[in-house]
Amino acid sequence: MPEKKIWYEILSRKQTGYKFLRQHPIGSYIPDFYCRELKLIIEIDGDSHSVQEDYDIVRTSYFETRGLSVCRFTNRDVLSNIDGIKEYLHNEISKATPSIPL
């Protein structure tokens, strides 16, 4: 299952240093993964994603208007390119990491 793969191979606190929550409600939506500290949502789109495209646009807009960033990947991406996703998310986490004032 792609969600379990990304959870265990990339998003554990041991891997990222941050706590990602699975299926944590935000308003009336439930993203696949959410890190409150980074204001980052990660969504894994299933094989029927093209059917839900309009819904996903509204959902992403809802998150973004609340100051959250959204990263989307397909099941196929997770299963065939986990190293590429790991590198991409590492960069996104680095950009989203709160800076400490001097």
DODOTOR-409465 format. One record per residue (C-alpha): x, y, z; residue number from 1; residue in one letter. Coordinates in pm, 1 decimal, always signed. Example, Ala and Ser with C-alpha at 12.3 -4.5 7.8 and 13.67 -1.06 7.14 Angstrom:
east:north:up:i:aa
+1230.0:-450.0:+780.0:1:A
+1367.0:-106.0:+714.0:2:S
end
This chain:
east:north:up:i:aa
+0.0:+0.0:+0.0:1:M
+154.2:+335.1:-106.1:2:P
+50.0:+525.8:+208.1:3:E
+220.1:+273.0:+434.7:4:K
+531.3:+274.8:+217.2:5:K
+570.8:+653.5:+232.9:6:I
+489.1:+652.2:+604.9:7:W
+753.4:+396.0:+700.9:8:Y
+1022.5:+485.6:+447.6:9:E
+1003.9:+865.8:+454.9:10:I
+774.2:+1029.5:+709.1:11:L
+867.2:+870.4:+1039.9:12:S
+995.2:+1112.9:+1303.3:13:R
+1324.8:+923.6:+1294.2:14:K
+1360.2:+1005.5:+922.1:15:Q
+1236.0:+1366.7:+923.4:16:T
+1275.9:+1490.6:+1279.0:17:G
+910.7:+1602.7:+1267.3:18:Y
+582.3:+1449.9:+1374.5:19:K
+355.4:+1369.1:+1080.5:20:F
-0.9:+1269.4:+1161.4:21:L
-195.2:+1021.8:+949.1:22:R
-556.3:+1096.7:+856.6:23:Q
-576.7:+1401.6:+1086.3:24:H
-893.2:+1610.5:+1024.5:25:P
-847.5:+1971.3:+915.3:26:I
-1187.9:+2133.7:+890.7:27:G
-1409.3:+1896.4:+695.2:28:S
-1112.9:+1737.7:+512.8:29:Y
-881.7:+1454.2:+611.7:30:I
-539.3:+1469.9:+443.9:31:P
-326.5:+1156.8:+418.8:32:D
-40.4:+1311.2:+618.4:33:F
-7.5:+1639.9:+806.4:34:Y
+278.4:+1803.6:+995.2:35:C
+148.3:+2089.6:+1208.7:36:R
+496.7:+2222.8:+1282.8:37:E
+589.3:+2252.1:+913.6:38:L
+237.3:+2343.3:+795.9:39:K
+279.7:+2068.5:+537.1:40:L
+25.0:+1826.6:+394.2:41:I
+114.9:+1524.4:+184.9:42:I
-150.9:+1360.2:-29.0:43:E
-127.5:+1026.0:-207.8:44:I
-367.8:+1014.4:-501.5:45:D
-519.1:+679.5:-591.3:46:G
-574.5:+530.9:-933.4:47:D
-915.2:+701.0:-969.0:48:S
-762.8:+1044.5:-910.9:49:H
-871.4:+1194.9:-1244.0:50:S
-1233.5:+1148.5:-1136.0:51:V
-1170.4:+1357.8:-822.9:52:Q
-966.9:+1636.0:-980.9:53:E
-1221.5:+1915.5:-917.3:54:D
-1267.6:+1801.4:-557.8:55:Y
-890.2:+1797.5:-505.4:56:D
-858.8:+2153.5:-640.8:57:I
-1116.1:+2278.5:-387.9:58:V
-955.1:+2077.2:-110.1:59:R
-604.1:+2204.6:-189.6:60:T
-733.3:+2562.3:-204.2:61:S
-892.2:+2516.0:+139.3:62:Y
-559.5:+2403.7:+285.9:63:F
-357.5:+2676.0:+113.1:64:E
-588.3:+2955.5:+234.8:65:T
-503.7:+2835.5:+585.1:66:R
-131.0:+2873.1:+523.2:67:G
-62.0:+2506.0:+455.4:68:L
+154.2:+2371.1:+172.8:69:S
+32.8:+2063.4:-15.1:70:V
+251.5:+1802.5:-187.4:71:C
+75.4:+1546.0:-407.4:72:R
+199.6:+1212.8:-535.1:73:F
+29.6:+928.0:-717.1:74:T
+25.0:+568.6:-598.0:75:N
+241.6:+485.0:-898.6:76:R
+499.3:+750.3:-799.8:77:D
+525.5:+609.4:-448.9:78:V
+561.4:+250.6:-566.2:79:L
+806.1:+315.8:-850.5:80:S
+1006.0:+623.1:-742.2:81:N
+1029.8:+628.4:-363.9:82:I
+1386.3:+765.2:-376.6:83:D
+1276.4:+1059.9:-592.3:84:G
+989.5:+1133.1:-354.4:85:I
+1224.3:+1108.4:-57.1:86:K
+1458.0:+1365.1:-213.9:87:E
+1169.5:+1595.8:-309.5:88:Y
+1017.0:+1583.1:+39.5:89:L
+1355.9:+1634.5:+202.7:90:H
+1385.5:+1958.8:+2.3:91:N
+1028.1:+2063.5:+89.5:92:E
+1087.0:+1994.5:+458.8:93:I
+1409.9:+2196.0:+447.2:94:S
+1222.4:+2491.0:+291.2:95:K
+937.5:+2464.2:+542.0:96:A
+1156.3:+2427.7:+851.0:97:T
+1089.1:+2721.1:+1083.7:98:P
+1397.3:+2936.3:+1123.0:99:S
+1519.6:+3027.8:+1468.1:100:I
+1569.9:+3403.0:+1519.0:101:P
+1918.8:+3508.4:+1622.9:102:L
end
